[in-house]
């Protein structure tokens, strides 16, 4: 995000997001956080949490969502961490990774369920 500086009445400079960054963020706010891969109606569950602190997302790179990557994430006050990642490779297979674990899977349903299982395992103390 680029930052422009603006003078205040106290003659201090404060950082302001650029118009381009603001427009991109506004456009993204109108889009869904995650879109399942083609052929799937919904994303697998990451278990029940009373805090609603976990879910799926397509990551943001630059100004746009990357709709060929899905991340299982967990959030806490002040931070968010990726538990598992699924990436659609050029050859049509899905690369699934979580920590030290890695797999290549052809079926999107199996790939996302594997990622959800690995993510749930990382959530357990």
C-alpha positions as CSV (number, residue, x, y, z in Angstrom):
1,X,0.0,0.0,0.0
2,X,1.4,3.4,-0.9
3,X,1.1,6.2,1.6
4,X,0.7,9.9,1.0
5,X,1.5,12.5,3.6
6,X,-1.0,15.3,4.5
7,X,-0.3,18.3,6.8
8,X,-2.5,18.9,9.8
9,X,-3.3,22.1,11.6
10,X,-0.5,21.2,14.1
11,X,2.0,21.2,11.2
12,X,2.5,17.5,11.7
13,X,2.5,15.1,8.8
14,X,0.2,12.0,9.1
15,X,0.2,9.0,6.8
16,X,-2.9,8.6,4.6
17,X,-3.5,5.7,2.3
18,X,-3.3,6.6,-1.4
19,X,-6.5,6.9,-3.5
20,X,-5.5,3.8,-5.4
21,X,-5.2,1.7,-2.3
22,X,-8.5,3.0,-0.9
23,X,-10.3,2.2,-4.1
24,X,-8.8,-1.4,-4.2
25,X,-9.8,-2.0,-0.6
26,X,-13.4,-0.7,-1.2
27,X,-13.7,-3.0,-4.3
28,X,-12.4,-6.0,-2.3
29,X,-14.9,-5.3,0.5
30,X,-17.7,-6.0,-2.0
31,X,-16.3,-9.4,-2.9
32,X,-16.6,-12.6,-0.9
33,X,-13.7,-13.5,1.4
34,X,-13.4,-17.0,-0.1
35,X,-14.8,-18.7,-3.3
36,X,-14.6,-22.5,-3.3
37,X,-12.8,-24.2,-6.2
38,X,-14.9,-25.1,-9.2
39,X,-17.0,-28.1,-8.6
40,X,-17.5,-27.5,-4.8
41,X,-20.5,-25.8,-3.3
42,X,-18.8,-24.9,0.1
43,X,-15.6,-25.2,2.0
44,X,-15.0,-28.0,4.5
45,X,-15.7,-27.2,8.2
46,X,-12.8,-26.3,10.5
47,X,-14.8,-27.3,13.6
48,X,-17.0,-25.4,15.9
49,X,-15.6,-22.4,17.8
50,X,-17.7,-20.2,20.1
51,X,-15.3,-17.3,19.2
52,X,-15.7,-17.7,15.4
53,X,-11.9,-17.5,15.2
54,X,-11.2,-19.8,12.3
55,X,-12.2,-20.1,8.7
56,X,-11.1,-20.1,5.0
57,X,-9.9,-17.2,2.9
58,X,-8.4,-16.5,-0.5
59,X,-5.3,-14.4,0.2
60,X,-4.8,-10.8,-1.0
61,X,-1.8,-10.1,-3.1
62,X,-1.3,-6.6,-4.3
63,X,-4.8,-5.2,-4.9
64,X,-6.7,-8.5,-5.6
65,X,-7.7,-11.8,-4.1
66,X,-5.8,-14.8,-5.4
67,X,-8.7,-17.1,-6.3
68,X,-6.3,-20.1,-7.0
69,X,-5.2,-20.3,-3.4
70,X,-7.1,-21.2,-0.3
71,X,-5.9,-20.8,3.3
72,X,-7.3,-22.3,6.5
73,X,-6.7,-19.6,9.2
74,X,-7.1,-19.0,12.9
75,X,-7.3,-15.5,14.3
76,X,-6.7,-14.1,17.8
77,X,-6.8,-10.5,19.0
78,X,-4.1,-8.7,17.1
79,X,-3.0,-11.5,14.8
80,X,-4.0,-14.1,12.3
81,X,-2.1,-17.3,11.3
82,X,-2.4,-19.6,8.3
83,X,-2.8,-23.2,9.5
84,X,-2.9,-24.9,6.0
85,X,-2.7,-23.9,2.4
86,X,-4.1,-25.3,-0.8
87,X,-2.8,-24.0,-4.2
88,X,-4.1,-24.9,-7.6
89,X,-1.0,-25.8,-9.6
90,X,-0.6,-25.1,-13.4
91,X,-1.1,-28.8,-14.2
92,X,-4.5,-28.9,-12.5
93,X,-3.4,-30.7,-9.3
94,X,-3.7,-29.1,-5.9
95,X,-0.7,-28.6,-3.7
96,X,-1.6,-29.0,0.0
97,X,0.7,-27.9,2.7
98,X,0.7,-27.3,6.5
99,X,3.8,-26.9,8.5
100,X,6.2,-29.7,7.4
101,X,3.4,-31.7,5.7
102,X,3.0,-31.6,1.9
103,X,0.8,-33.5,-0.6
104,X,-0.2,-33.2,-4.3
105,X,-3.9,-34.2,-4.8
106,X,-6.0,-34.2,-8.0
107,X,-9.4,-33.9,-6.5
108,X,-10.3,-30.5,-5.0
109,X,-12.7,-32.0,-2.4
110,X,-10.0,-34.4,-1.1
111,X,-7.4,-31.5,-1.1
112,X,-9.5,-29.2,1.0
113,X,-10.6,-32.0,3.4
114,X,-6.9,-32.9,3.9
115,X,-6.0,-29.3,4.5
116,X,-8.9,-29.0,7.0
117,X,-7.7,-32.1,8.9
118,X,-4.2,-30.8,9.1
119,X,-5.5,-27.4,10.2
120,X,-7.6,-29.0,13.0
121,X,-4.6,-31.0,14.1
122,X,-2.6,-27.8,14.5
123,X,-5.3,-26.2,16.5
124,X,-5.3,-28.9,19.2
125,X,-3.0,-28.2,22.1
